[in-house]
Amino acid sequence: MNSSNKTITVIGSGLIGRSWAMVFASGGYNVKIYDNQPGQAAKAIKEIRKQLEELEAAHMLRGELNATQQIALFSNYDDLAQALEGAFFVQECVFEQLEVKQNVFQDIERLAGKDVILSSSTSCLVPSNVFSKVQNKSRCIVSHPVNPPYYVKLVELVPHPETASTVMDTTHALMTEVGQAPVRLKKEIDGFALNRVQAAIIAESWRLVQDGIISVKDIDLVMSEGLGMRYAFIGPMETMHLNAPEGLEDYMKRYGEGIQRVLTSFGPVPEFSNEGAKTIVNEMCELIPSDQEHLSARKERRDQLLMKLAKLKKDH
């Protein structure tokens, strides 16, 4: 990484764009925010200022710089060429629509220097599709964050088949430097790693509720008060390794047959929009109504708890 170049451009000023901008500024980078809607990037910086001041007051601000110093690192642009000038890394955060992203990267490539890394925040579009209109695909990569990336540090780095190894290394180093937890996928796959694991959990949870085995409330407790307690600090592989006297091989000797038996009993992929699904939706809405007041309050609670958990993990 060119340590003398400390400028990053964030394309898109929505929730993910603002959160990425805050992450990069926490690492001391100058962050140029671009939005094609006039005035939106400027509004985003006002919202970021408010958030950073609140985080500082709560002693949860990331990085070595105070809120005022971090705020000074932001600048806003309605002109793409000006926003890209001087940047070594571009993080795209526009709508999750393939054609929109393809066109954005076409425009970026036309205006950005040939060595600038082009990174997408896409959560479900594979790099070979996102970057299909880019001529030099060797500098393209997906950096998929977990929402909200300021509190949840994982970033999935997914290469295009033509991505240069130096681009993966530079992006990994950047993400590590700004305090994220990057993981490398060796090749692209639909859903990446996180969403594939999440989909498996969703499917079996849905089946268990739909088959009358457990309630919506209790299946969530299975995760939040059970598996999630461990998974907040160690993953499924280490969990197995620690749950047998002699490690992972011993665990599989003891429990592998039972795991295979359970896996073969799983039903088909559930229908998420049939009549049975309505029952599950209604049960969830009895617990947390789906109006904006209730959802916003629960999202605020989620973010506050994630903030505290992030601090606990950092301190230990």
C-alpha positions in Angstrom: 0.0 0.0 0.0 1.2 3.5 -0.8 1.4 4.9 2.7 1.8 8.4 1.4 -1.7 8.3 -0.2 -4.3 8.6 2.5 -7.3 9.4 0.4 -10.3 7.0 -0.1 -13.4 7.8 -2.1 -16.8 6.4 -0.9 -19.4 6.3 -3.7 -23.0 6.6 -2.2 -23.9 8.3 1.0 -26.6 6.0 2.4 -26.3 4.0 5.6 -23.5 1.7 4.4 -21.6 4.5 2.7 -21.7 6.7 5.8 -20.6 3.7 8.0 -17.7 2.9 5.7 -16.7 6.6 5.6 -16.6 6.6 9.5 -14.5 3.4 9.5 -12.0 4.8 7.1 -11.8 8.2 8.9 -11.3 6.3 12.2 -8.0 5.0 10.7 -6.9 8.5 9.8 -7.8 8.5 6.1 -9.1 11.5 4.2 -12.6 10.4 2.9 -14.2 11.9 -0.1 -17.9 11.2 -0.2 -19.7 11.3 -3.6 -23.5 11.0 -4.3 -25.1 11.6 -7.6 -28.1 13.3 -5.9 -27.0 17.0 -5.3 -26.6 17.9 -1.7 -26.9 14.3 -0.4 -23.2 13.9 0.3 -23.2 17.2 2.3 -26.2 15.9 4.3 -24.4 12.7 5.0 -21.4 14.5 6.5 -23.8 16.3 8.9 -25.3 13.0 9.9 -21.8 11.6 10.4 -20.8 14.5 12.5 -23.8 13.9 14.8 -22.9 10.2 15.1 -19.3 10.7 15.8 -20.0 13.3 18.5 -22.5 10.8 20.1 -20.0 8.0 19.9 -17.3 10.2 21.5 -19.7 11.1 24.4 -20.4 7.4 24.9 -16.6 6.6 24.9 -17.2 4.3 21.9 -15.4 6.3 19.2 -13.0 4.2 17.1 -9.5 5.2 16.3 -6.8 7.4 17.8 -8.3 10.7 16.6 -11.1 12.6 18.4 -14.4 13.4 16.8 -13.4 16.9 15.6 -10.2 15.5 14.0 -12.1 12.8 12.3 -14.8 15.1 11.0 -12.1 17.3 9.5 -11.1 14.3 7.3 -14.4 14.3 5.3 -15.3 16.2 2.2 -18.4 16.0 0.0 -18.8 16.0 -3.8 -21.6 16.0 -6.4 -19.0 15.7 -9.2 -17.5 12.2 -9.7 -14.3 13.2 -11.3 -13.5 15.6 -8.4 -14.4 12.9 -5.9 -12.0 10.4 -7.4 -9.1 12.8 -7.8 -6.2 11.7 -5.6 -7.8 8.5 -4.2 -6.0 5.2 -4.1 -9.1 3.1 -3.1 -12.7 3.5 -4.1 -15.5 1.9 -2.0 -18.8 1.7 -3.9 -22.0 1.7 -1.8 -24.9 2.3 -4.2 -28.2 0.4 -4.6 -28.0 -3.4 -4.7 -29.0 -3.4 -8.4 -26.6 -5.1 -10.9 -27.0 -2.6 -13.8 -26.6 0.4 -11.5 -23.4 -1.0 -10.0 -22.1 -2.0 -13.5 -22.7 1.5 -14.8 -21.1 3.2 -11.8 -17.9 1.2 -12.2 -17.8 1.9 -15.9 -17.9 5.6 -15.0 -15.3 5.2 -12.2 -12.9 3.4 -14.4 -13.1 6.1 -17.1 -12.2 8.8 -14.5 -9.9 7.0 -11.9 -6.2 6.4 -12.2 -5.1 3.0 -13.6 -3.7 1.8 -10.2 -6.8 2.7 -8.1 -8.4 -0.3 -6.4 -12.2 -0.6 -7.2 -14.1 -2.2 -4.4 -17.8 -3.0 -4.1 -19.9 -3.3 -1.0 -22.4 -5.7 -2.7 -23.9 -8.4 -0.4 -25.3 -10.8 -3.0 -23.9 -10.0 -6.5 -20.7 -12.0 -7.6 -17.7 -9.9 -8.7 -17.7 -11.4 -12.2 -21.2 -9.8 -12.7 -20.6 -6.5 -10.9 -17.4 -5.7 -12.8 -18.4 -7.2 -16.2 -18.2 -3.7 -17.9 -14.8 -2.8 -16.4 -11.8 -3.2 -18.8 -9.1 -3.8 -16.2 -10.7 -6.4 -13.8 -7.4 -7.1 -12.1 -7.9 -4.2 -9.7 -11.5 -5.1 -8.8 -12.7 -6.7 -5.6 -15.8 -7.1 -3.4 -15.4 -5.9 0.2 -18.7 -7.1 1.7 -19.4 -5.6 5.1 -21.9 -6.7 7.8 -24.5 -4.1 8.6 -23.6 -1.9 10.4 -19.9 -2.1 9.6 -18.9 0.4 12.2 -20.0 -2.0 15.0 -19.6 -5.4 13.2 -16.1 -5.7 11.9 -16.2 -8.6 9.6 -15.5 -7.9 5.9 -15.6 -10.6 3.2 -13.0 -10.0 0.5 -14.2 -11.7 -2.6 -12.0 -11.7 -5.7 -13.0 -11.5 -9.4 -11.4 -14.4 -11.3 -8.9 -11.8 -12.7 -8.2 -10.0 -9.4 -4.5 -9.5 -8.8 -3.1 -11.0 -5.6 -1.6 -7.6 -4.7 -5.1 -6.1 -4.8 -6.4 -8.7 -2.3 -3.3 -8.1 -0.1 -3.6 -4.3 -0.2 -7.3 -4.4 0.6 -6.7 -6.9 3.4 -4.0 -4.7 4.9 -6.2 -1.6 4.6 -9.2 -3.2 6.3 -7.0 -4.5 9.1 -5.4 -1.1 9.5 -8.8 0.6 10.0 -9.8 -2.0 12.6 -12.0 -4.3 10.5 -11.7 -8.1 10.5 -11.2 -9.1 6.9 -11.6 -12.7 5.7 -10.4 -13.9 2.2 -12.6 -16.0 0.0 -10.4 -17.9 -2.4 -12.9 -17.6 -5.3 -16.4 -16.2 -5.8 -19.5 -18.1 -4.9 -23.2 -17.0 -4.8 -24.0 -15.6 -1.3 -20.3 -15.5 -0.3 -19.5 -17.2 3.0 -21.5 -15.2 5.6 -24.8 -15.2 3.7 -24.6 -18.9 2.9 -24.1 -19.8 6.5 -26.9 -17.4 7.5 -29.2 -18.9 4.9 -28.6 -22.4 6.3 -29.6 -21.1 9.8 -32.6 -19.2 8.4 -33.8 -22.3 6.5 -33.7 -24.7 9.5 -35.1 -22.2 11.9 -38.0 -21.5 9.5 -38.6 -25.3 9.1 -38.6 -25.9 12.9 -41.2 -23.1 13.4 -43.3 -24.1 10.4 -43.4 -27.8 11.4 -44.7 -26.9 14.9 -41.5 -27.9 16.7 -40.8 -24.5 18.4 -42.1 -20.9 18.5 -40.6 -17.9 16.8 -39.6 -16.4 20.1 -37.9 -19.6 21.3 -35.9 -20.3 18.1 -34.5 -16.8 18.4 -33.5 -17.7 22.0 -31.8 -20.8 20.8 -29.4 -18.5 18.9 -29.2 -15.5 21.2 -28.9 -17.4 24.5 -27.3 -20.5 23.1 -25.2 -20.8 20.0 -24.8 -17.0 19.7 -23.1 -16.8 23.1 -20.2 -18.9 21.9 -20.3 -17.7 18.3 -19.7 -14.1 19.4 -16.1 -15.1 20.3 -15.4 -18.4 18.5 -16.7 -20.0 15.3 -18.2 -23.4 14.6 -14.8 -25.1 13.9 -13.2 -24.0 17.1 -16.4 -24.8 19.0 -16.2 -28.4 17.9 -12.4 -28.5 18.5 -13.0 -27.4 22.1 -16.0 -29.6 22.8 -14.2 -32.9 22.8 -11.3 -33.9 25.1 -8.9 -34.4 22.2 -10.0 -31.8 19.7 -11.8 -31.8 16.3 -10.9 -35.3 15.1 -12.1 -36.7 18.5 -15.3 -34.6 18.2 -16.1 -36.1 14.8 -15.5 -39.6 16.0 -17.9 -39.0 18.9 -20.6 -36.9 17.1 -20.0 -37.2 13.4 -22.5 -40.0 12.9 -25.2 -38.1 14.8 -24.6 -34.9 12.8 -24.9 -36.8 9.6 -28.2 -38.4 10.8 -29.6 -35.0 11.7 -28.5 -33.4 8.4 -30.2 -36.1 6.4 -33.5 -35.4 8.2 -33.6 -31.8 7.1 -36.6 -31.0 4.9 -36.6 -29.2 1.5 -35.8 -25.5 1.2 -38.8 -23.7 2.8 -41.3 -21.5 1.0 -41.0 -18.0 2.5 -44.1 -16.5 1.0 -46.9 -19.1 1.2 -49.8 -19.4 3.7 -47.5 -21.1 6.2 -45.1 -18.2 6.0 -47.9 -15.7 7.0 -48.3 -17.5 10.3 -44.6 -17.1 11.1 -44.7 -13.4 10.1 -47.8 -12.8 12.3 -46.1 -14.5 15.2 -43.0 -12.3 14.8 -45.1 -9.2 14.5 -46.9 -10.0 17.7 -43.5 -9.9 19.4 -42.2 -6.8 17.6 -44.8 -4.9 15.5 -43.5 -4.0 12.0 -44.4 -0.3 12.2 -41.4 2.1 12.0 -41.6 3.2 15.7 -41.1 -0.4 17.0 -38.6 -1.4 14.4 -36.5 1.7 14.9 -36.4 1.2 18.6 -35.3 -2.4 18.2 -32.6 -1.4 15.6 -31.3 1.2 18.1 -31.2 -1.5 20.8 -29.4 -3.8 18.4 -26.8 -1.2 17.6 -26.3 -0.2 21.2 -25.7 -3.9 22.2 -23.4 -4.5 19.2 -21.4 -1.4 20.3 -21.0 -2.8 23.9 -20.2 -6.3 22.5 -17.5 -4.8 20.2 -16.0 -3.0 23.2 -16.0 -6.2 25.2 -14.3 -8.1 22.4 -11.7 -5.4 22.0 -10.9 -5.3 25.7 -10.5 -9.1 25.8 
